[in-house]
Structure formats: structure tokens, C-alpha cells
Amino acid sequence: MTQSTTQDEHGDAVERVLQAAERRAESHVFGSAQALQDTATAGHTSADGEQWDLEERHALRRVAGLSTELEDVTEVEYRQLRLENVVLVGVYPQGAQEDAENSLRELAALAETAGAVVLDGLLQRRPHPDPATYLGRGKAQELKDIVAAVGADTVIADTELASSQRRALEDVVKVKVIDRTTVILDIFSQHAKSREGRAQVELAQLEYLLPRLRGWGESMSRQAGGQVGAGGAGMGSRGPGETKIELDRRRIRTRMAMLRKQIRDFTPAREAKRAERKRHTIPSVAIAGYTNAGKSSLLNALTSAGVLVENALFATLDATVRRSETADGRVYTLTDTVGFVRNLPHQLVEAFRSTLEEVADADVIVHVVDGSHPDPAGQIKTVRDVMGDVGARGIPEIVAFNKADLLDDDERMVLRGLVPGAHFVSSRSGEGIDELRAAIDDALPKPAVEIRAVVPYDRGDLVAAVHETGLLLEVAHEEAGTRIHAHVGERLAAELAPFAV
């Protein structure tokens, strides 16, 4: 990776991490540390199906070179969609350069997933971000020059900015400034498909927006009132008592309350489905992991589910449940869940808590890790932290290093040291899929009750239930009925009790 020389060896430092767009291909700036998989190796297999959802998602694409700038406002109907050109900035303390570079590359992938073009990326070394302008006033002026030189119209900070920092930095660089959280929320708003997913994203956006509303001075105030002698503005100036910003806050809180009610209204249907599965003692397996680790591809490889697969961050937002069977015929469910990312906004964790309950209520978690990522240990820690937040830390976990076809023997040895007993799989080549399926079979809870019974032939539904949800050890057909020896759940055991022998 090519970098500029550090500008100040003893004080603050600014390092160029991403080169100008026209030099990106030859500089190999993303190298092996990119957050998105190389397009040469990313692709679909026959297990992914027709991918109609992906075709629909790509039906509307932004076009480079078109601008919203108008010379004549009367021609507003000819305004075109604008492709944002962005510069990324980050701050890191002494000794954290590698982690900061990986984080900035991940931010570049987030920005590209959101539809922007990344022109450049800058990192500044300083003990703490500047409380006023994040980068420090001198470096903010340098950023202004870089933004003007590359023709960027947006700056993205690799953190969650305070509203005062964002405004102060905008005043210096003279273009729009947003932060990492804003980009993630934008991706979620683009990819949310179900009614519940859209409600969850809107709630997260409003929670983020509420403390960041900005007023526009006394012209927006409706609070004038009181008597002249008491310091008021006198007759004719008494307003309803709220400033415009307070009115906006109240409307946002009202909308948030409505969205929370909507999300709560979705809960009974999901809980009813979950209760039905538990009533029939159908075990559940949740596929969790970092974003773009290949969870949806792995679900397709295990079940031929045909769910949407895209080389993008947060391609999957809505939980997908598919049916599968063990080698001995027991039925279980596989659930594809939303991916995690470092510094995942807490608003999203709270808003998507109902979806993440699929992970917390699972019997087994298949933790998918991108084996080709430069920081798999960081990915594992991030995912386990979020799993702990939703109460899933004590659930049996199977770690699967995906994209094994991109790994050499030395890299596999390092990963084995990181998680002994982990499985190496490739959704693309099929490597390790059968072994992972067998590991899931072994990890699933076994039915608790052993029973021997002769079931009359007119109760074939009970025999079918044993085949579907129990562990059948022996079966024979006799004159009186079907003789079975099996391990079943408590509910099915009670139904079979009258026929026990």
C-alpha cells in the first residue's frame, strides 16, 4: 500500500490512506484489507437461485457525471440524480495506525455501498479528536484544500460526530460533513424491504436525528410573549410558546412513539411462529456474523434457499428462515440475520432488537467469519459483543471461516490458532459444507424422552411427527400397528403415552 510521508514526525500527522479515484486501480490502495470481496472472486453459485431480489435492487442505479446544479431554476424538471464524491477522514492515537486504516477502508466500502464515489482518505494521528472540529483547526484547513483539489462535495468522518463538531467542520471545509453512523443508516434505509424493517430503520434514523436538530435563530422562534415590564416583547407578539425546533422535536417524538407501537405490533406474529416451532420441538439455528462475511451465501449453500446475495455491506436486513433436515431426518430451521459491523450505531441495535431476538432464541449459532479479512479477530470480537448485548452469549456456537478458497495453508494455520476447532468452508466451491452440516447436526439438542410404543395404523400422524421432530432409533410394522423406539420431545411423548409398551 502506498502512503505519503508523515507530515510531522513529532506532532500531529496526516496520512493519505486512499488515493485519488483515477489512481486507485494501479495503487492497489485497498489491497487485502478491503471490506468488500474482490469482484474477480465474488459471484453466485447454482444454490443462490435466480436472484430476482438482486435484479430489483439494481434496477435503479446512480449515474456518474450527472449533477443537480442548475443554471436556470425554471428548468427544475430536468434536474438529474447526483452521485456524491466523498473524502474520508479519521483520527487515531499513537500505535493504532493499522486498526485505523482497516476501519477507514471499511468506511470506504460503506460509502460505496451507499452509492458514493470515494476520492481520497486521510488519517490524522493525535491523542484525542479535537472537541471543536474533530481534526484540529490547522488540519481542517488542509482538508478544505484537499476537498477543493479533488472536487469532493461531501466529507465522511470515521466516527460519530457531535452536532457541534459537524457544524464547525462544515464551516471550515465548506461542503457537507456526515459521519459513519449516517452512512450506515443510509444503507439500511436503501436496503430495508419489509414493513417491519422499514419501520426499524426509520426509528433508528429519528433517534439519531433528534439530538442533532439545529435551529436557525430568533426568526424561527414562536416563544415571544409576556409583558414589556417583565422583559417580554409586549402586545401582539405572544406566540403559542414553542420554538420551531421544539415543535420539530415534539413531532419526531410523536412519530417515534408511533413507530415503536408498529414494531411492537409485529412482535406477536413472530412470537407465534416461534412458539409454534417450539411446540413442535423444532430446533433453530441462527447464522450470525460480520457484514459481508457470506452468511446469505452460506444459507444458500446449506439449503438452496435462493436468498439475495450481493457483494455489499448490509445486503441482508430482513431475517430469512428456511427449513432443513439432519442426516437422520430431524427437521430444524436456519435463520439468516442482519450483519454486524464495528461501531454499530446503538440506535440500530435497539431498533433491530426484535430481529436480533432470532439469534438470542436460537438453539445453535453458526458464527460466520470472513477468513480472507485482514482482521478476523476484530470481526469475531465485534460479533460476540453484539451477541452479548442481545443475550445470546451462552448459546452453543460453531465458528465457520468462510471464503476458504481464498486462503493459503499459512493463513489457515493462523486462523486455527485464533479459534481451535473452527470449520473452514467456501460457499463458492462447496468446501467444508458437508462437514459444517454434520457439525450442526451434532450440536442440535437431542429430544429428551425415550419411548417405545406400538402406534395404531390410523394414527400415522404420530409416526410422521416422530420422523420429523424426534430421533428414530428403530421402527417395525406389526399387526397391531407401527412399533417405534425413539427419542422425542415432552409434548409428543405425552401423545404417544397411551400406546407405550
Secondary structure as GFF3:
##gff-version 3
##sequence-region A 1 501
A	DSSP	beta_strand	13	18	.	.	.	ID=ss1
A	DSSP	three_ten_helix	21	23	.	.	.	ID=ss2
A	DSSP	alpha_helix	24	27	.	.	.	ID=ss3
A	DSSP	three_ten_helix	31	33	.	.	.	ID=ss4
A	DSSP	three_ten_helix	46	48	.	.	.	ID=ss5
A	DSSP	alpha_helix	52	57	.	.	.	ID=ss6
A	DSSP	three_ten_helix	73	78	.	.	.	ID=ss7
A	DSSP	beta_strand	85	92	.	.	.	ID=ss8
A	DSSP	alpha_helix	97	114	.	.	.	ID=ss9
A	DSSP	beta_strand	117	125	.	.	.	ID=ss10
A	DSSP	alpha_helix	137	150	.	.	.	ID=ss11
A	DSSP	beta_strand	154	157	.	.	.	ID=ss12
A	DSSP	alpha_helix	163	173	.	.	.	ID=ss13
A	DSSP	beta_strand	176	179	.	.	.	ID=ss14
A	DSSP	alpha_helix	180	191	.	.	.	ID=ss15
A	DSSP	alpha_helix	195	209	.	.	.	ID=ss16
A	DSSP	three_ten_helix	210	212	.	.	.	ID=ss17
A	DSSP	three_ten_helix	218	220	.	.	.	ID=ss18
A	DSSP	three_ten_helix	228	230	.	.	.	ID=ss19
A	DSSP	alpha_helix	244	279	.	.	.	ID=ss20
A	DSSP	beta_strand	284	289	.	.	.	ID=ss21
A	DSSP	alpha_helix	295	303	.	.	.	ID=ss22
A	DSSP	beta_strand	320	325	.	.	.	ID=ss23
A	DSSP	beta_strand	331	336	.	.	.	ID=ss24
A	DSSP	alpha_helix	346	351	.	.	.	ID=ss25
A	DSSP	alpha_helix	353	360	.	.	.	ID=ss26
A	DSSP	beta_strand	364	370	.	.	.	ID=ss27
A	DSSP	alpha_helix	376	389	.	.	.	ID=ss28
A	DSSP	beta_strand	397	402	.	.	.	ID=ss29
A	DSSP	three_ten_helix	404	406	.	.	.	ID=ss30
A	DSSP	alpha_helix	409	418	.	.	.	ID=ss31
A	DSSP	beta_strand	423	424	.	.	.	ID=ss32
A	DSSP	alpha_helix	433	443	.	.	.	ID=ss33
A	DSSP	beta_strand	449	455	.	.	.	ID=ss34
A	DSSP	three_ten_helix	457	459	.	.	.	ID=ss35
A	DSSP	alpha_helix	460	469	.	.	.	ID=ss36
A	DSSP	beta_strand	471	477	.	.	.	ID=ss37
A	DSSP	beta_strand	482	488	.	.	.	ID=ss38
A	DSSP	alpha_helix	490	496	.	.	.	ID=ss39
A	DSSP	three_ten_helix	497	499	.	.	.	ID=ss40
###
